Amino acid sequence: MIYFVYFLLLIATIGVAKRLIISTDSILNSFFSIQKQLKHKDILTLLEHFDYAPDEGVCFGFTLTWAQDAALGIDECFYERLNLIRKHKQSLGNKIERVNFKIKNKERINGHENQLLDIKSLFEAICLAQSPEDYDDIYAQRLNQTDIDAIFSLIRHKLAQNSEIKRFLLKTTAFNTKDDGIQYFNQLLALLKTTDNVPMVLSSENHSVGLKKRDGKWLFIDINELYTQSEDYPYLILSSEELVMQLSASFSDSRQLIFHTDFIAANPSLELKRRLQRLDDIYPVFRRQISYKNSRQVGFLAISAQNGEEKTVREILQLHNGLNRLSVEQISHAVYYAIYNHHEKVLNLLIKARGFAINRSCRGDGATPLGIACDYGYLDLVKILLACPGVQVDAKTKEGYTPLMLACLSPHTRNNAELFEALLEAGANPGLRNLAYDDVLSIARNVANQAAITVLSKHYYPFSGIRKNYASVTRVGYSLFTPREGTAIPQTTSQNNIFNCL
């Protein structure tokens, strides 16, 4: 009997040991699988090591940097650098610092260390492309992500000395069904020749991916999908049908698929441009498309406006003005994007649209178009909006900030005295206060906005809060000595959260 008990214990021990071995193997396999991956967050962690802390991600900067290399035909170098990042991601920052230390001490570096320095250059290019508005001093001008050619001129690859990388075509498209999307990409495959080297940057309102033709299929790259098809390369090879499904996943769109495409090439020929422009004839804007929205309720018009796609915006508005298909909210979204990205021509189209409301809030904080333009310091857009009939120059945000107050707070107006003059000439009241009981002069002083302080001081008696009697800023109907309260603007509970995080 005792031997039988021992036998049972032996069997149980073997079973437990087997489970432990399987569990250990699973843990090891999981560990090595993670080591073979490269995630978006891994790249963000490395960028933070080099003192770059993006708010949400670097998908656009990553994709545009890839597009530059792809246009030069050296995208294999881009993939090799990604492989190196994946291999050394745990210690890459420290290794690059050691190489820099050797250079400072005039020590010789080897080929591998040179590759590490190339990775640092890649990170710098990604950062410059992702957030050009943060690098005014480097670009020597104020840019945003849609200024692609200017970005290329700065992140120019050392192998691009005899080539001009540029965006030669842009198009925004919207599809209601999977079959429509498949047909579009099959048509694009047919228009692109085997010898064409045309990388494309495809963007929704908050994400960007890369695409190019390869051997009758599509090479697709997404910073969120690296090494998911193969451990050997970071991209996906897809048919048109697979591409449409992947785009729906990448852009998180379960409804209509809406995206903008920037077509990139090195020294693009006129023949290439004319050939791909046929897409406009084959896929014009149809009236059923103008009210399309993606899963985040961002419409076809808004994404076109965001990217400065004047042709598509004009076509949508022409159809809307005859059919009244767009809601006031859809137009307001588009106005926000046009102002945010400083698209003057697009804004000029939108303010003439049927249903445009000059005093409607189009940002989560309750700011009107004029307030947003003041916040971003775009004098040309401010002048356009001030000229709109019925504009309320003192319309307040939820916290009581007028456009003049937003201009005082803005880091983009510190040398823009003309913007403050324009607001005051239009009747902006400097005697108003926000909910915190701050007036414009105290706001300007708190942020040391010297342009605002100088202009406001001309229109104020010092510390009195009383405007000087300048005819140019006096308007019939209210007293020089009684602050005129801004007219309340309608608030909406359906403002999309994206306006708070852009």
C-alpha positions in Angstrom: 0.0 0.0 0.0 2.8 2.4 0.9 4.4 1.9 -2.5 1.1 2.7 -4.2 1.0 6.0 -2.3 4.6 6.8 -3.3 3.7 6.0 -6.9 0.8 8.5 -6.8 3.1 11.2 -5.2 5.6 10.6 -8.0 3.0 11.1 -10.7 1.7 14.3 -9.0 5.2 15.6 -8.7 5.9 14.9 -12.4 2.6 16.7 -13.3 3.5 19.8 -11.3 7.0 19.9 -12.7 5.7 19.6 -16.2 3.3 22.5 -15.6 6.2 24.6 -14.2 8.3 23.9 -17.2 5.5 24.9 -19.6 4.8 28.0 -17.6 8.5 28.9 -17.6 8.7 28.3 -21.4 5.7 30.6 -21.8 7.3 33.3 -19.8 10.6 33.1 -21.7 8.8 33.0 -25.0 6.8 36.1 -24.0 9.9 37.8 -22.9 11.8 37.2 -26.1 8.7 38.1 -28.1 8.6 41.5 -26.3 12.3 41.9 -27.1 11.6 41.4 -30.8 8.9 44.1 -30.8 9.1 47.8 -31.3 6.2 49.8 -30.0 5.2 53.4 -30.4 5.7 53.9 -26.7 9.3 52.5 -27.0 10.1 55.3 -29.4 8.4 57.9 -27.2 10.4 56.6 -24.2 13.7 57.0 -26.1 12.7 60.5 -27.3 12.0 61.5 -23.7 15.6 60.4 -22.9 16.7 63.1 -25.4 14.5 65.8 -23.7 11.7 65.6 -26.2 8.3 65.0 -24.6 5.5 64.9 -27.1 1.9 65.2 -25.8 0.4 62.2 -27.5 2.7 60.6 -30.1 4.9 61.1 -33.1 3.1 59.3 -35.9 3.2 62.2 -38.3 6.9 63.0 -37.7 7.8 59.3 -38.0 5.8 58.8 -41.2 7.1 62.0 -42.9 10.7 61.0 -42.1 10.1 57.6 -43.6 8.5 59.3 -46.7 11.7 61.3 -47.3 13.9 58.2 -47.3 11.4 56.3 -49.4 11.3 59.1 -52.0 15.1 58.9 -52.2 14.9 55.1 -52.6 16.8 54.5 -49.4 13.9 53.4 -47.1 15.9 50.2 -46.4 18.2 52.4 -44.4 15.2 53.6 -42.4 14.2 50.0 -41.7 17.8 49.1 -40.7 17.7 52.0 -38.2 14.4 50.7 -36.8 16.0 47.3 -36.4 18.9 48.8 -34.5 16.5 50.7 -32.3 14.5 47.5 -31.6 17.7 45.6 -30.8 19.1 48.2 -28.4 16.0 49.9 -27.1 16.7 49.1 -23.5 20.1 50.7 -23.5 20.2 52.9 -26.6 20.0 56.3 -24.9 23.0 55.5 -22.7 25.0 54.1 -25.6 24.5 57.2 -27.7 25.5 59.3 -24.7 28.8 57.4 -24.5 29.4 57.9 -28.2 28.9 61.7 -27.7 31.3 61.6 -24.8 33.9 59.9 -27.0 33.5 62.6 -29.7 33.9 65.4 -27.1 37.1 63.8 -26.0 38.2 63.5 -29.6 38.3 59.7 -29.5 37.8 57.6 -32.6 34.4 56.0 -33.0 33.7 52.8 -35.0 31.1 51.9 -37.6 28.6 50.7 -35.1 28.9 53.9 -33.1 28.4 55.9 -36.3 25.1 54.0 -36.8 24.0 54.9 -33.3 24.6 58.6 -34.2 22.5 58.1 -37.3 19.7 57.0 -34.9 20.0 60.2 -33.0 19.7 62.2 -36.3 16.6 60.1 -37.1 15.1 61.1 -33.7 15.8 64.8 -34.3 14.2 64.6 -37.8 11.1 63.0 -36.3 10.8 65.7 -33.6 11.3 68.5 -36.1 8.6 67.1 -38.4 6.2 66.2 -35.7 6.1 69.6 -33.9 7.4 72.3 -36.3 5.5 74.9 -34.2 7.9 74.2 -31.3 11.0 75.0 -33.4 10.4 78.5 -34.7 14.1 79.3 -33.9 15.4 76.4 -36.0 13.0 76.9 -39.0 13.4 80.7 -38.8 9.6 80.9 -39.4 6.4 79.7 -37.9 5.2 76.5 -39.4 2.8 73.7 -38.7 2.6 70.0 -39.9 0.9 70.9 -43.2 4.0 72.9 -44.3 5.5 69.8 -45.6 7.9 71.2 -48.2 9.4 73.6 -45.6 9.8 70.7 -43.2 11.6 68.6 -45.8 14.0 71.4 -46.5 15.2 71.3 -42.9 15.2 67.5 -42.2 16.9 67.0 -45.5 18.8 63.7 -45.6 22.5 63.9 -46.3 21.9 61.8 -49.4 19.4 64.3 -50.8 22.0 66.8 -52.0 21.0 66.6 -55.6 17.3 66.0 -55.1 14.4 68.1 -54.0 11.9 66.2 -51.9 8.5 67.8 -52.1 4.7 67.2 -51.9 3.5 67.5 -55.5 -0.2 66.5 -55.0 -2.7 66.4 -52.1 -6.2 64.9 -52.0 -8.8 64.2 -49.4 -11.1 61.2 -49.9 -14.1 59.7 -48.2 -15.7 56.2 -48.6 -18.9 54.8 -47.3 -18.2 51.1 -48.1 -15.2 48.8 -48.2 -15.8 48.1 -51.9 -15.5 51.9 -52.7 -12.1 52.0 -50.9 -10.8 48.8 -52.7 -11.8 50.3 -56.1 -10.0 53.5 -55.3 -6.7 51.8 -54.3 -6.9 49.5 -57.3 -7.2 52.5 -59.5 -4.3 54.2 -57.8 -2.2 51.0 -58.3 -3.0 51.2 -62.0 -2.0 54.9 -62.2 1.3 54.3 -60.6 4.0 52.9 -62.8 6.5 50.3 -61.6 9.3 52.9 -62.0 7.5 55.6 -59.9 8.9 56.2 -56.5 6.0 57.9 -54.7 5.6 57.4 -51.0 2.3 58.7 -49.6 1.4 60.0 -46.2 -2.2 59.2 -45.3 -3.8 61.0 -42.4 -7.0 61.2 -40.4 -7.4 64.1 -38.1 -5.2 62.5 -35.4 -3.1 59.7 -37.0 -0.8 59.3 -39.9 0.5 56.2 -41.8 2.8 55.6 -44.8 2.1 53.9 -48.1 3.9 53.1 -51.4 3.4 50.7 -54.3 5.6 47.6 -54.2 5.4 44.8 -56.8 1.7 45.2 -57.5 0.8 45.5 -53.8 1.1 48.0 -51.1 3.9 48.6 -48.6 2.2 50.0 -45.5 3.9 51.4 -42.4 2.3 52.5 -39.2 4.2 53.3 -36.0 1.5 51.4 -34.1 1.9 48.3 -36.2 5.7 47.7 -36.5 6.9 44.1 -36.9 3.4 42.7 -36.7 3.5 40.9 -40.0 7.1 39.7 -39.7 9.9 39.9 -37.2 12.2 40.7 -40.1 10.7 43.9 -41.3 8.6 46.7 -39.8 6.1 47.2 -42.6 3.1 45.3 -43.9 2.7 44.1 -47.5 -1.0 44.3 -48.4 -3.5 43.9 -51.2 -6.0 46.7 -51.8 -8.6 44.8 -49.9 -6.3 44.2 -46.9 -5.2 47.8 -47.1 -8.8 49.1 -46.7 -9.3 46.9 -43.7 -6.0 48.0 -42.2 -6.7 51.6 -42.7 -10.1 51.2 -40.9 -8.1 49.6 -38.0 -5.3 52.2 -38.0 -7.7 55.2 -38.1 -10.2 53.5 -35.7 -13.0 54.0 -38.2 -16.0 51.7 -38.0 -18.1 54.2 -40.0 -17.1 56.1 -43.2 -13.4 56.0 -44.0 -12.1 59.6 -44.4 -8.4 60.4 -45.0 -6.1 62.9 -46.6 -3.2 61.9 -48.8 0.1 63.8 -49.4 1.9 62.5 -52.5 5.7 62.8 -52.1 8.5 62.5 -54.6 12.1 63.5 -55.3 12.1 65.9 -58.3 8.6 64.9 -59.4 8.0 65.3 -63.1 5.1 67.2 -64.7 4.0 63.9 -66.3 3.7 62.2 -62.9 1.7 65.0 -61.5 -0.7 65.1 -64.4 -1.1 61.3 -64.3 -2.1 61.2 -60.6 -4.3 64.3 -61.0 -6.6 62.0 -62.9 -7.8 60.9 -59.5 -9.6 64.2 -59.2 -11.6 63.4 -62.4 -12.2 59.8 -61.4 -13.1 60.6 -57.8 -14.7 64.1 -57.5 -16.7 65.0 -54.5 -20.2 63.5 -54.7 -23.1 65.1 -52.9 -23.7 61.9 -50.8 -20.2 62.3 -49.4 -20.4 65.9 -48.1 -22.0 64.9 -44.8 -19.7 61.9 -44.1 -18.2 61.7 -40.6 -15.7 59.3 -39.1 -16.2 57.4 -35.9 -15.1 60.5 -33.9 -17.7 62.6 -35.6 -15.0 64.5 -37.6 -16.3 65.2 -41.1 -15.1 65.2 -44.7 -15.1 69.0 -44.7 -13.1 69.3 -41.5 -10.3 66.9 -42.6 -10.1 68.7 -45.9 -9.8 72.0 -44.1 -7.2 70.7 -41.7 -4.9 69.9 -44.6 -5.5 73.1 -46.6 -7.1 71.1 -49.4 -8.7 74.1 -51.0 -10.1 72.2 -54.0 -12.0 69.7 -52.0 -13.3 72.3 -49.6 -14.6 74.4 -52.5 -16.3 71.4 -54.1 -18.0 70.4 -50.8 -19.2 73.9 -50.1 -20.6 74.4 -53.6 -22.7 71.2 -53.1 -23.7 72.2 -49.6 -24.7 75.7 -50.5 -27.1 74.3 -53.0 -28.4 71.4 -50.9 -27.8 72.5 -47.3 -26.3 69.1 -46.3 -23.8 70.3 -43.6 -24.7 71.1 -40.0 -23.5 74.3 -38.3 -21.3 72.1 -36.1 -19.6 70.5 -39.1 -18.8 73.9 -40.5 -17.5 75.1 -37.1 -15.2 72.0 -36.9 -13.8 72.9 -40.3 -13.3 76.6 -39.3 -11.4 75.5 -36.2 -9.0 73.3 -38.3 -8.5 76.0 -40.9 -7.5 78.5 -38.2 -5.4 76.1 -36.2 -3.4 75.2 -39.3 -3.3 78.8 -40.6 -5.1 78.1 -43.9 -6.2 81.6 -45.0 -7.6 80.6 -48.4 -9.7 77.8 -46.8 -11.0 80.1 -44.1 -12.0 82.6 -46.7 -14.1 79.9 -48.3 -15.7 78.7 -45.0 -16.8 82.1 -43.8 -19.0 82.4 -47.0 -20.6 79.0 -46.4 -24.3 78.7 -45.8 -24.7 78.2 -42.1 -21.4 79.7 -41.0 -21.8 81.3 -37.6 -19.1 83.9 -36.8 -19.9 83.9 -33.1 -20.4 80.2 -32.5 -17.9 78.4 -30.2 -15.8 76.0 -32.2 -13.4 74.9 -29.4 -13.9 73.1 -26.2 -13.2 76.2 -24.0 -16.0 78.1 -25.7 -13.7 80.3 -27.9 -15.2 81.7 -31.1 -13.3 81.8 -34.4 -12.0 85.3 -33.6 -10.8 84.2 -30.1 -9.0 81.2 -31.6 -7.2 83.3 -34.2 -6.2 85.7 -31.5 -5.0 82.8 -29.3 -2.7 81.5 -32.2 -1.6 85.0 -33.1 -2.6 84.9 -36.7 -3.0 88.6 -37.7 -4.2 87.9 -41.2 -6.9 85.6 -40.0 -7.9 88.0 -37.2 -8.4 90.7 -39.9 -10.6 88.4 -42.0 -12.8 87.5 -39.0 -13.1 91.1 -37.8 -14.5 92.0 -41.2 -17.3 89.4 -40.9 -20.7 91.0 -40.4 -22.0 90.7 -36.9 -18.8 89.6 -35.3 -18.8 90.0 -31.5 -15.3 91.3 -30.8 -15.8 90.8 -27.0 -17.4 87.3 -27.1 -16.2 85.4 -24.0 -15.0 81.8 -23.4 -16.4 79.7 -20.6 -13.9 81.3 -18.2 -14.7 84.8 -19.4 -11.7 85.4 -21.7 -12.4 87.8 -24.6 -10.4 87.6 -27.8 -8.3 90.5 -26.6 -7.5 88.6 -23.4 -6.6 85.4 -25.4 -4.3 87.5 -27.5 -2.6 88.9 -24.4 -2.0 85.3 -23.1 -0.7 84.0 -26.4 3.0 83.3 -26.7 2.6 84.1 -30.5 1.7 87.8 -30.0 4.7 89.0 -28.1 6.0 91.0 -31.1 2.7 91.5 -32.8 1.5 95.0 -31.8 -0.6 95.3 -34.9 -2.9 92.5 -33.8 -3.8 94.4 -30.6 -4.2 97.6 -32.6 -6.6 95.8 -34.9 -8.7 94.5 -32.1 -8.9 97.9 -30.4 -9.8 99.6 -33.7 -12.6 97.1 -34.1 -14.0 98.1 -30.7 -12.5 95.5 -28.3 -13.2 96.7 -24.7 -10.0 96.6 -22.6 -12.1 97.3 -19.4 -13.7 93.8 -19.3 -12.7 91.2 -16.8 -12.7 87.4 -16.9 -14.2 85.1 -14.2 -10.9 85.5 -12.2 -11.5 89.2 -12.3 -8.4 89.9 -14.4 -8.4 92.6 -17.0 -6.4 92.6 -20.2 -3.6 94.8 -18.9 -3.0 92.6 -15.8 -3.1 89.5 -18.0 -0.5 91.0 -20.3 1.7 92.0 -17.4 1.4 88.6 -15.8 2.9 86.9 -19.0 5.2 89.8 -19.8 3.6 90.4 -23.2 5.4 93.6 -24.1 3.6 94.2 -27.4 0.2 94.0 -25.6 1.4 96.2 -22.7 2.7 98.9 -25.0 -0.5 99.1 -27.1 -2.8 98.9 -24.2 -1.0 101.6 -22.4 -1.7 103.9 -25.3 -5.4 103.3 -24.9 -5.5 103.4 -21.0 -4.8 106.0 -18.5 -2.1 104.3 -16.4 -3.7 102.1 -13.7 -7.1 103.8 -14.1 -8.8 101.1 -16.2 -10.3 104.0 -18.3 -9.9 104.0 -22.0 -8.5 107.1 -23.6 -10.8 109.1 -25.8 -9.7 107.9 -29.2 -12.3 108.3 -31.9 -11.0 105.3 -33.7 -11.9 103.0 -30.8 -15.1 104.7 -29.8 -18.4 103.1 -30.9 -21.8 104.6 -30.8 -24.1 103.0 -28.2 -21.8 102.6 -25.2 -19.9 104.9 -22.8 -16.2 105.4 -22.6 -16.5 105.0 -18.9 -18.7 102.0 -18.7 -17.2 98.6 -19.7 -19.5 97.0 -22.2 -20.1 93.3 -21.3 -19.5 90.8 -24.1 -22.6 89.2 -25.5 -23.0 85.6 -24.3 -22.3 83.0 -26.9 -24.3 79.8 -27.3 -22.5 76.8 -25.7 -22.7 73.3 -27.2 -22.4 70.1 -25.2 -21.4 68.1 -28.3 -18.0 69.7 -28.8 -15.6 66.9 -29.8 -12.8 66.2 -27.3 -10.2 66.4 -30.1 -10.3 70.1 -29.9 -8.9 70.0 -26.3 -5.9 67.8 -27.2 -4.6 69.1 -30.5 
